[in-house]
Amino acid sequence: MKQKISSATKKVSAAARARPSETRWSLIGGAAGAVLGLMVGGVGIAAMGGGAGVPAAVILAVVGGVIGNRYGISKDRPVP
């Protein structure tokens, strides 16, 4: 089990080092989305006769992370 965790950690850190802007902007976008979501509060999702409350911070952190990731990818790859 320790070998699997160690191997996965090495792969993740190698990917982060290979694409520094992508990693940085993904984290910035996720953090910004979480902060914005904390200011908003919660979101209610209702479907098929049931309802559930979901923290907006979770939803906006994921969305912000994806947007930051796409922006970081554009910064990492040089335009010819």
N, C-alpha and C positions, 0 to 999 in steps of 0.2 A: 504494500500500500504506500509506503514511504517513497518507493522508487517511482510509482506512478505520479505522485504529487510533485516530486522533484523534477521529473521529466516535463510535466505540464507547466511548472513554474519556469523552467528554462525556455520552453517554447514561447510562452507569453512574453517573457522579458526580451527574447530575441526579436519577436515581432514588434514590440514597442520601440526597441532601439533602431530597427530598420525603418520605421515610419514615425519619426518623432512628432511631426505636425499633426498627423492623424490622431495620434494618441492624446496629445495635448488638447486639441480642439474638441475631441470627444468628451474628455473630462470637464472642460470648461462649459460645453453645452449642457451636459448632464447636471452640473452644479447650478448653472443659471436656471435651467428648467425646474429643478427642485426648489430653489429659492422662490421663483415666481409661483410655483404651486403651493408653497407654504403660505404665501400672501393671499392666494385665492381661497383656499379652504378645501372643500371636498366636492365630489361630483357624484350624483346619483345615477345609477344605471338600472333601468327597469325593463324587463323583457319577460314575456310568457307568464305573466301573472306574479312575478316575484321582483323584488328590488334589492339592491345592495349599494352601500356607500363605498366609494373608492377615493382614497386621498388623491387630490389633484397633483400633489408633489410627485407621486409615483408615475403618473401618466405623463406629466410634463418633463420629468427627468429623462424618461425614455425618448420622448420626442426631441428634446434638446440634445440628447446624446447622438441621435441619428443625424440631426441637422449639423451638429458640430463635426461629426465624423465625415460627412460629405464635404464640408468646407475644408477640413484638414486634408482630405484626399486631394483636393484641387491644389493645395499648397505644396504637398509632397511631390507631386508629379510635375516636372518642368514642362512648360508648353514649348514645343519646337518652333 
